[in-house]
């Protein structure tokens, strides 16, 4: 059992969603709980209140700034409603992320739909329209949807993976053209 399952707030939210999986407020609360638990301020994460973020990008956005030049990693969390299709939501989010994701900064998207979670990584080096790709653990190369209770070890692993990979790292040197 993963640590988050032992916390009463997660137990209550998951139980609530098991009884009413379409309760958007409970899904949003669960997503916010995951954000606060896995991306805390002590690890330099900033999660603006949802009301201040607008609704264009996602339900939650987490930012972590680092380095001498303005640079940041970010995570966008979206709660999918029952009538939302995954493909249109992915396309919309990818379009919105294009200008926000510099070529070498890390960007991630996490979708919550009822008791299920999907993880995606944005890669600016991929062709436009194919930059948001599923993030999966090595142990589950064909799955992309994970249940927060039944797959808690995988959910925990992917949340930790995102946080651990989003660390300050050297930027590639910009070389002048034609050796000048």
C-alpha atoms as an extended CHARMM CRD file, in Angstrom:
* protein
*
       180  EXT
         1         1  UNK       CA              0.0000000000        0.0000000000        0.0000000000  PROA      1               0.0000000000
         2         2  UNK       CA              1.3350000000        3.4100000000       -0.9300000000  PROA      2               0.0000000000
         3         3  UNK       CA              1.6110000000        6.1240000000        1.6850000000  PROA      3               0.0000000000
         4         4  UNK       CA             -1.1400000000        8.2990000000        0.2040000000  PROA      4               0.0000000000
         5         5  UNK       CA             -3.6780000000        5.4890000000        0.7030000000  PROA      5               0.0000000000
         6         6  UNK       CA             -2.9550000000        5.5180000000        4.4430000000  PROA      6               0.0000000000
         7         7  UNK       CA             -3.9420000000        9.1870000000        4.7700000000  PROA      7               0.0000000000
         8         8  UNK       CA             -7.5610000000        9.7700000000        5.8820000000  PROA      8               0.0000000000
         9         9  UNK       CA             -8.1930000000       12.5490000000        3.3600000000  PROA      9               0.0000000000
        10        10  UNK       CA             -7.2450000000       10.2930000000        0.4420000000  PROA      10              0.0000000000
        11        11  UNK       CA             -9.2650000000        7.4150000000        1.9240000000  PROA      11              0.0000000000
        12        12  UNK       CA            -12.3470000000        9.6490000000        2.1840000000  PROA      12              0.0000000000
        13        13  UNK       CA            -11.9880000000       11.0920000000       -1.3260000000  PROA      13              0.0000000000
        14        14  UNK       CA            -11.4230000000        7.6910000000       -2.9280000000  PROA      14              0.0000000000
        15        15  UNK       CA            -14.3650000000        6.1730000000       -1.0200000000  PROA      15              0.0000000000
        16        16  UNK       CA            -16.5370000000        9.1050000000       -2.1160000000  PROA      16              0.0000000000
        17        17  UNK       CA            -15.5810000000        8.5420000000       -5.7430000000  PROA      17              0.0000000000
        18        18  UNK       CA            -16.1580000000        4.7990000000       -5.4570000000  PROA      18              0.0000000000
        19        19  UNK       CA            -19.7700000000        5.6230000000       -4.5430000000  PROA      19              0.0000000000
        20        20  UNK       CA            -20.1510000000        8.4570000000       -7.0750000000  PROA      20              0.0000000000
        21        21  UNK       CA            -17.4030000000        8.3200000000       -9.7340000000  PROA      21              0.0000000000
        22        22  UNK       CA            -18.7720000000       11.3230000000      -11.6500000000  PROA      22              0.0000000000
        23        23  UNK       CA            -18.6370000000       13.7940000000       -8.7350000000  PROA      23              0.0000000000
        24        24  UNK       CA            -16.4710000000       16.5290000000      -10.2960000000  PROA      24              0.0000000000
        25        25  UNK       CA            -15.8970000000       18.2920000000       -6.9810000000  PROA      25              0.0000000000
        26        26  UNK       CA            -14.5200000000       15.0910000000       -5.4370000000  PROA      26              0.0000000000
        27        27  UNK       CA            -12.3480000000       14.4270000000       -8.5140000000  PROA      27              0.0000000000
        28        28  UNK       CA            -11.0100000000       17.9870000000       -8.3650000000  PROA      28              0.0000000000
        29        29  UNK       CA            -10.3580000000       17.6140000000       -4.6160000000  PROA      29              0.0000000000
        30        30  UNK       CA             -8.5160000000       14.3300000000       -5.2340000000  PROA      30              0.0000000000
        31        31  UNK       CA             -6.4020000000       15.9430000000       -7.9710000000  PROA      31              0.0000000000
        32        32  UNK       CA             -5.6250000000       18.8870000000       -5.6750000000  PROA      32              0.0000000000
        33        33  UNK       CA             -4.6940000000       16.4810000000       -2.8880000000  PROA      33              0.0000000000
        34        34  UNK       CA             -2.2510000000       14.6720000000       -5.1620000000  PROA      34              0.0000000000
        35        35  UNK       CA             -0.7310000000       17.9790000000       -6.2580000000  PROA      35              0.0000000000
        36        36  UNK       CA             -0.2470000000       19.1850000000       -2.6760000000  PROA      36              0.0000000000
        37        37  UNK       CA              1.0970000000       15.8200000000       -1.5060000000  PROA      37              0.0000000000
        38        38  UNK       CA              3.5390000000       15.0640000000       -4.3250000000  PROA      38              0.0000000000
        39        39  UNK       CA              4.6160000000       18.5790000000       -5.3160000000  PROA      39              0.0000000000
        40        40  UNK       CA              5.0800000000       20.4500000000       -2.0180000000  PROA      40              0.0000000000
        41        41  UNK       CA              6.4680000000       23.8960000000       -1.4220000000  PROA      41              0.0000000000
        42        42  UNK       CA              9.5440000000       22.4800000000        0.3480000000  PROA      42              0.0000000000
        43        43  UNK       CA             10.5820000000       21.0390000000       -3.0350000000  PROA      43              0.0000000000
        44        44  UNK       CA             10.2130000000       24.5290000000       -4.5590000000  PROA      44              0.0000000000
        45        45  UNK       CA              6.8280000000       23.8920000000       -6.1720000000  PROA      45              0.0000000000
        46        46  UNK       CA              4.3040000000       26.6900000000       -6.4700000000  PROA      46              0.0000000000
        47        47  UNK       CA              0.6670000000       25.7440000000       -7.0310000000  PROA      47              0.0000000000
        48        48  UNK       CA             -1.4040000000       28.9010000000       -7.5070000000  PROA      48              0.0000000000
        49        49  UNK       CA             -5.0000000000       28.6810000000       -6.2760000000  PROA      49              0.0000000000
        50        50  UNK       CA             -7.2140000000       27.2670000000       -9.0480000000  PROA      50              0.0000000000
        51        51  UNK       CA             -9.3110000000       30.4400000000       -9.1930000000  PROA      51              0.0000000000
        52        52  UNK       CA             -6.2320000000       32.5140000000      -10.0700000000  PROA      52              0.0000000000
        53        53  UNK       CA             -5.1430000000       30.2020000000      -12.8820000000  PROA      53              0.0000000000
        54        54  UNK       CA             -8.1020000000       30.6390000000      -15.1910000000  PROA      54              0.0000000000
        55        55  UNK       CA             -9.5510000000       27.6040000000      -16.8800000000  PROA      55              0.0000000000
        56        56  UNK       CA             -7.8070000000       27.7770000000      -20.2410000000  PROA      56              0.0000000000
        57        57  UNK       CA             -4.8880000000       25.4980000000      -19.3580000000  PROA      57              0.0000000000
        58        58  UNK       CA             -6.1060000000       23.0460000000      -16.7310000000  PROA      58              0.0000000000
        59        59  UNK       CA             -7.6800000000       22.6750000000      -13.3550000000  PROA      59              0.0000000000
        60        60  UNK       CA             -4.3100000000       22.9690000000      -11.6000000000  PROA      60              0.0000000000
        61        61  UNK       CA             -0.8710000000       24.1240000000      -12.6490000000  PROA      61              0.0000000000
        62        62  UNK       CA              2.2990000000       23.5030000000      -10.6400000000  PROA      62              0.0000000000
        63        63  UNK       CA              5.4490000000       25.4890000000      -11.3640000000  PROA      63              0.0000000000
        64        64  UNK       CA              9.0360000000       25.1520000000      -10.1870000000  PROA      64              0.0000000000
        65        65  UNK       CA             11.5110000000       27.8860000000      -11.0870000000  PROA      65              0.0000000000
        66        66  UNK       CA             15.2670000000       27.4420000000      -11.0710000000  PROA      66              0.0000000000
        67        67  UNK       CA             18.5250000000       28.6800000000      -12.5070000000  PROA      67              0.0000000000
        68        68  UNK       CA             19.9840000000       32.0880000000      -13.1690000000  PROA      68              0.0000000000
        69        69  UNK       CA             18.0020000000       32.6840000000      -16.3160000000  PROA      69              0.0000000000
        70        70  UNK       CA             14.2330000000       32.4240000000      -16.0120000000  PROA      70              0.0000000000
        71        71  UNK       CA             13.5170000000       28.7560000000      -16.4660000000  PROA      71              0.0000000000
        72        72  UNK       CA             10.8820000000       26.4880000000      -15.0430000000  PROA      72              0.0000000000
        73        73  UNK       CA              9.3300000000       23.0790000000      -15.1180000000  PROA      73              0.0000000000
        74        74  UNK       CA              5.6090000000       22.7240000000      -14.9070000000  PROA      74              0.0000000000
        75        75  UNK       CA              2.8080000000       20.2520000000      -14.5450000000  PROA      75              0.0000000000
        76        76  UNK       CA             -0.7030000000       20.7710000000      -15.8320000000  PROA      76              0.0000000000
        77        77  UNK       CA             -3.5030000000       18.7880000000      -14.2170000000  PROA      77              0.0000000000
        78        78  UNK       CA             -6.8420000000       18.4130000000      -15.9500000000  PROA      78              0.0000000000
        79        79  UNK       CA            -10.0060000000       16.8510000000      -14.5660000000  PROA      79              0.0000000000
        80        80  UNK       CA            -11.8760000000       15.1130000000      -17.3850000000  PROA      80              0.0000000000
        81        81  UNK       CA            -15.6290000000       15.2660000000      -17.1420000000  PROA      81              0.0000000000
        82        82  UNK       CA            -17.7360000000       12.3270000000      -18.3040000000  PROA      82              0.0000000000
        83        83  UNK       CA            -18.6290000000       14.0460000000      -21.5690000000  PROA      83              0.0000000000
        84        84  UNK       CA            -15.0240000000       15.0810000000      -22.3030000000  PROA      84              0.0000000000
        85        85  UNK       CA            -13.2790000000       12.9480000000      -24.8540000000  PROA      85              0.0000000000
        86        86  UNK       CA             -9.6400000000       12.1480000000      -24.1500000000  PROA      86              0.0000000000
        87        87  UNK       CA             -8.3670000000       12.8490000000      -27.6780000000  PROA      87              0.0000000000
        88        88  UNK       CA             -9.9760000000       16.3180000000      -27.9410000000  PROA      88              0.0000000000
        89        89  UNK       CA             -8.7640000000       17.1390000000      -24.4120000000  PROA      89              0.0000000000
        90        90  UNK       CA             -5.2060000000       16.0470000000      -25.2960000000  PROA      90              0.0000000000
        91        91  UNK       CA             -5.2260000000       18.0400000000      -28.5380000000  PROA      91              0.0000000000
        92        92  UNK       CA             -6.5540000000       21.1350000000      -26.7800000000  PROA      92              0.0000000000
        93        93  UNK       CA             -4.0240000000       20.8670000000      -23.9640000000  PROA      93              0.0000000000
        94        94  UNK       CA             -1.1460000000       20.2560000000      -26.3740000000  PROA      94              0.0000000000
        95        95  UNK       CA             -2.0960000000       23.3790000000      -28.3420000000  PROA      95              0.0000000000
        96        96  UNK       CA             -2.1750000000       25.4210000000      -25.1380000000  PROA      96              0.0000000000
        97        97  UNK       CA              1.1660000000       23.9960000000      -23.9600000000  PROA      97              0.0000000000
        98        98  UNK       CA              3.0360000000       24.8140000000      -27.1990000000  PROA      98              0.0000000000
        99        99  UNK       CA              3.9100000000       28.4200000000      -26.2860000000  PROA      99              0.0000000000
       100       100  UNK       CA              4.4230000000       27.6150000000      -22.5850000000  PROA      100             0.0000000000
       101       101  UNK       CA              6.9370000000       24.8050000000      -22.9830000000  PROA      101             0.0000000000
       102       102  UNK       CA             10.3690000000       25.9900000000      -24.0180000000  PROA      102             0.0000000000
       103       103  UNK       CA             12.3560000000       23.4450000000      -25.9310000000  PROA      103             0.0000000000
       104       104  UNK       CA             14.4550000000       22.2580000000      -22.9680000000  PROA      104             0.0000000000
       105       105  UNK       CA             12.1830000000       22.7610000000      -19.9690000000  PROA      105             0.0000000000
       106       106  UNK       CA             10.1350000000       19.8340000000      -18.6640000000  PROA      106             0.0000000000
       107       107  UNK       CA              6.3850000000       19.8890000000      -19.0230000000  PROA      107             0.0000000000
       108       108  UNK       CA              3.9350000000       17.2480000000      -17.8830000000  PROA      108             0.0000000000
       109       109  UNK       CA              0.1810000000       16.6850000000      -18.0420000000  PROA      109             0.0000000000
       110       110  UNK       CA             -1.8370000000       14.5610000000      -15.6390000000  PROA      110             0.0000000000
       111       111  UNK       CA             -5.4810000000       13.7320000000      -16.3790000000  PROA      111             0.0000000000
       112       112  UNK       CA             -7.8790000000       12.6590000000      -13.6330000000  PROA      112             0.0000000000
       113       113  UNK       CA            -11.0890000000       10.9400000000      -14.7230000000  PROA      113             0.0000000000
       114       114  UNK       CA            -13.0420000000        9.5160000000      -11.8250000000  PROA      114             0.0000000000
       115       115  UNK       CA            -10.6970000000        7.1330000000      -10.0160000000  PROA      115             0.0000000000
       116       116  UNK       CA             -8.3280000000        6.8540000000      -12.9790000000  PROA      116             0.0000000000
       117       117  UNK       CA             -5.1750000000        8.8030000000      -13.7420000000  PROA      117             0.0000000000
       118       118  UNK       CA             -3.2460000000        9.2320000000      -17.0070000000  PROA      118             0.0000000000
       119       119  UNK       CA              0.2250000000       10.7170000000      -17.2310000000  PROA      119             0.0000000000
       120       120  UNK       CA              1.7890000000       12.4780000000      -20.2290000000  PROA      120             0.0000000000
       121       121  UNK       CA              5.1260000000       14.0980000000      -20.9640000000  PROA      121             0.0000000000
       122       122  UNK       CA              5.4910000000       17.0660000000      -23.2950000000  PROA      122             0.0000000000
       123       123  UNK       CA              8.5870000000       16.9880000000      -25.4760000000  PROA      123             0.0000000000
       124       124  UNK       CA              9.3320000000       20.0760000000      -27.5740000000  PROA      124             0.0000000000
       125       125  UNK       CA             11.7550000000       18.0730000000      -29.7150000000  PROA      125             0.0000000000
       126       126  UNK       CA              8.9360000000       15.9470000000      -31.1550000000  PROA      126             0.0000000000
       127       127  UNK       CA              6.9140000000       17.0700000000      -34.2020000000  PROA      127             0.0000000000
       128       128  UNK       CA              4.0520000000       19.5080000000      -33.6150000000  PROA      128             0.0000000000
       129       129  UNK       CA              0.8960000000       17.5900000000      -32.8200000000  PROA      129             0.0000000000
       130       130  UNK       CA              2.8240000000       14.6400000000      -31.3480000000  PROA      130             0.0000000000
       131       131  UNK       CA              4.6280000000       16.3260000000      -28.4710000000  PROA      131             0.0000000000
       132       132  UNK       CA              2.4150000000       15.0090000000      -25.6820000000  PROA      132             0.0000000000
       133       133  UNK       CA              3.1810000000       11.3170000000      -25.2090000000  PROA      133             0.0000000000
       134       134  UNK       CA              2.0310000000        8.8090000000      -22.5700000000  PROA      134             0.0000000000
       135       135  UNK       CA              4.2400000000        8.3330000000      -19.5350000000  PROA      135             0.0000000000
       136       136  UNK       CA              4.3070000000        4.7230000000      -18.3900000000  PROA      136             0.0000000000
       137       137  UNK       CA              6.4160000000        2.7640000000      -15.9350000000  PROA      137             0.0000000000
       138       138  UNK       CA              8.7860000000        0.1830000000      -17.4050000000  PROA      138             0.0000000000
       139       139  UNK       CA              6.7450000000       -2.5280000000      -15.6620000000  PROA      139             0.0000000000
       140       140  UNK       CA              3.5770000000       -1.5560000000      -17.5920000000  PROA      140             0.0000000000
       141       141  UNK       CA              4.6840000000       -0.5790000000      -21.1290000000  PROA      141             0.0000000000
       142       142  UNK       CA              1.2400000000       -1.0300000000      -22.7020000000  PROA      142             0.0000000000
       143       143  UNK       CA             -0.9870000000        0.6190000000      -20.0860000000  PROA      143             0.0000000000
       144       144  UNK       CA             -1.6660000000        4.3060000000      -19.7320000000  PROA      144             0.0000000000
       145       145  UNK       CA             -4.6530000000        4.4000000000      -17.3580000000  PROA      145             0.0000000000
       146       146  UNK       CA             -4.1220000000        3.7050000000      -13.6720000000  PROA      146             0.0000000000
       147       147  UNK       CA             -6.6490000000        3.3210000000      -10.8520000000  PROA      147             0.0000000000
       148       148  UNK       CA             -5.7540000000        5.3850000000       -7.7700000000  PROA      148             0.0000000000
       149       149  UNK       CA             -6.5000000000        2.5260000000       -5.3550000000  PROA      149             0.0000000000
       150       150  UNK       CA             -5.7720000000       -0.6500000000       -7.3440000000  PROA      150             0.0000000000
       151       151  UNK       CA             -2.6560000000        0.7470000000       -9.0510000000  PROA      151             0.0000000000
       152       152  UNK       CA             -1.4320000000        2.8840000000       -6.1580000000  PROA      152             0.0000000000
       153       153  UNK       CA              2.1760000000        1.6870000000       -6.4860000000  PROA      153             0.0000000000
       154       154  UNK       CA              2.2800000000        2.7660000000      -10.1430000000  PROA      154             0.0000000000
       155       155  UNK       CA              0.5530000000        6.1030000000       -9.4470000000  PROA      155             0.0000000000
       156       156  UNK       CA              3.0530000000        6.7540000000       -6.6540000000  PROA      156             0.0000000000
       157       157  UNK       CA              5.9750000000        5.7380000000       -8.8890000000  PROA      157             0.0000000000
       158       158  UNK       CA              4.9170000000        8.0800000000      -11.7060000000  PROA      158             0.0000000000
       159       159  UNK       CA              4.2370000000       11.0190000000       -9.3700000000  PROA      159             0.0000000000
       160       160  UNK       CA              7.6930000000       10.5600000000       -7.8070000000  PROA      160             0.0000000000
       161       161  UNK       CA              9.2550000000       10.1260000000      -11.2460000000  PROA      161             0.0000000000
       162       162  UNK       CA              7.8690000000       13.4760000000      -12.3850000000  PROA      162             0.0000000000
       163       163  UNK       CA              9.1010000000       15.2540000000       -9.2630000000  PROA      163             0.0000000000
       164       164  UNK       CA             12.5050000000       13.5600000000       -9.3570000000  PROA      164             0.0000000000
       165       165  UNK       CA             13.0570000000       14.3390000000      -13.0380000000  PROA      165             0.0000000000
       166       166  UNK       CA             12.0210000000       17.9300000000      -12.6960000000  PROA      166             0.0000000000
       167       167  UNK       CA             15.2540000000       19.1190000000      -11.1680000000  PROA      167             0.0000000000
       168       168  UNK       CA             17.6300000000       21.8670000000      -12.2020000000  PROA      168             0.0000000000
       169       169  UNK       CA             19.9780000000       20.6590000000      -14.8860000000  PROA      169             0.0000000000
       170       170  UNK       CA             22.4770000000       22.2950000000      -17.1840000000  PROA      170             0.0000000000
       171       171  UNK       CA             21.0770000000       23.8220000000      -20.3340000000  PROA      171             0.0000000000
       172       172  UNK       CA             22.6500000000       23.0340000000      -23.6990000000  PROA      172             0.0000000000
       173       173  UNK       CA             25.1220000000       25.6450000000      -24.8600000000  PROA      173             0.0000000000
       174       174  UNK       CA             23.9700000000       27.7440000000      -27.7740000000  PROA      174             0.0000000000
       175       175  UNK       CA             26.6040000000       27.6240000000      -30.4870000000  PROA      175             0.0000000000
       176       176  UNK       CA             27.0020000000       30.3630000000      -33.0630000000  PROA      176             0.0000000000
       177       177  UNK       CA             26.1520000000       29.4830000000      -36.6440000000  PROA      177             0.0000000000
       178       178  UNK       CA             29.0240000000       28.7780000000      -39.0620000000  PROA      178             0.0000000000
       179       179  UNK       CA             31.5740000000       28.5760000000      -36.2620000000  PROA      179             0.0000000000
       180       180  UNK       CA             31.6500000000       32.3640000000      -35.7610000000  PROA      180             0.0000000000
